[in-house]
Amino acid sequence: MEKTIYIKDREFTIQIHEEYGSYWAQVLEMPSCRTEGDTIDELMKNVYEVTELYLDVLEEDDKIDSLPSRRDRRGAHA
């Protein structure tokens, strides 16, 4: 299952998987950004947390512009 989330004016696609009674997800735009949870609610809380932390690191390293923003995606479809 895929879900779109918005953090810091950026759009991300989350791919959610169910295995052995729990869930794990990865942010498709950030392949190394993954998390897990026992419920969907816990998983989504963790998704937001790990994505925000990942963005913070990119900002500190001046690499945040390597990710598309919502404005970039809207402009591409206009």
PAPA-319004 format. One line per field, with one value per residue (C-alpha): x, y, z; residue in three letters. Coordinates in Angstrom, 3 decimals. Example, Ala and Ser with C-alpha at 12.3 -4.5 7.8 and 13.67 -1.06 7.14 Angstrom:
2
xx: [12.300/13.670];
yy: [-4.500/-1.060];
zz: [7.800/7.140];
code: [Ala/Ser];
END
This chain:
78
xx: [0.000/1.232/0.370/1.373/2.494/3.549/6.362/8.169/6.433/7.582/5.618/6.717/5.385/5.371/5.278/3.652/4.116/2.487/4.534/3.965/1.250/3.163/4.014/7.077/7.392/9.925/9.966/10.429/12.217/14.697/15.513/17.441/14.574/12.580/10.636/8.211/5.260/2.867/-0.178/-0.780/-1.148/2.192/3.796/2.590/3.786/7.200/7.143/6.639/9.341/11.981/11.231/11.545/14.848/16.145/15.170/16.933/20.147/19.804/19.281/22.376/24.419/22.969/21.508/17.820/17.500/18.188/14.590/11.572/9.230/5.447/5.805/8.241/5.790/2.814/4.841/5.794/2.112/0.945];
yy: [0.000/3.527/6.744/10.341/12.528/16.175/17.402/20.761/21.736/18.510/15.555/11.992/8.595/5.992/2.326/0.299/-3.443/-5.868/-8.814/-11.217/-9.099/-5.799/-3.115/-1.518/1.324/3.133/6.613/6.044/9.352/8.406/4.689/4.422/6.019/3.102/2.421/-0.049/-0.257/-2.745/-0.824/1.516/4.442/3.668/3.146/6.508/8.300/6.710/7.560/11.256/11.204/9.432/11.556/14.804/13.618/12.646/16.082/17.766/15.933/16.912/20.543/20.473/19.033/21.548/18.696/19.466/20.839/17.359/16.417/17.628/20.070/20.123/23.293/21.527/18.686/21.002/23.022/19.885/19.009/22.501];
zz: [0.000/-0.730/1.066/0.421/3.320/3.497/5.737/5.601/2.342/0.680/-0.608/0.092/-0.909/1.833/0.907/3.708/4.195/6.609/7.854/10.709/12.303/12.317/9.771/8.227/5.780/3.697/2.230/-1.501/-2.030/0.723/0.306/3.569/5.530/7.036/10.209/11.752/14.116/15.682/14.393/11.452/13.877/15.525/12.118/10.790/13.936/13.395/9.668/10.407/13.088/11.001/7.919/9.896/11.392/7.951/6.599/9.511/8.618/4.951/5.977/8.213/5.331/2.815/0.761/1.268/-2.273/-3.649/-2.738/-4.735/-3.003/-3.375/-5.426/-7.780/-8.345/-8.905/-11.389/-13.276/-13.794/-14.773];
code: [Met/Glu/Lys/Thr/Ile/Tyr/Ile/Lys/Asp/Arg/Glu/Phe/Thr/Ile/Gln/Ile/His/Glu/Glu/Tyr/Gly/Ser/Tyr/Trp/Ala/Gln/Val/Leu/Glu/Met/Pro/Ser/Cys/Arg/Thr/Glu/Gly/Asp/Thr/Ile/Asp/Glu/Leu/Met/Lys/Asn/Val/Tyr/Glu/Val/Thr/Glu/Leu/Tyr/Leu/Asp/Val/Leu/Glu/Glu/Asp/Asp/Lys/Ile/Asp/Ser/Leu/Pro/Ser/Arg/Arg/Asp/Arg/Arg/Gly/Ala/His/Ala];
END
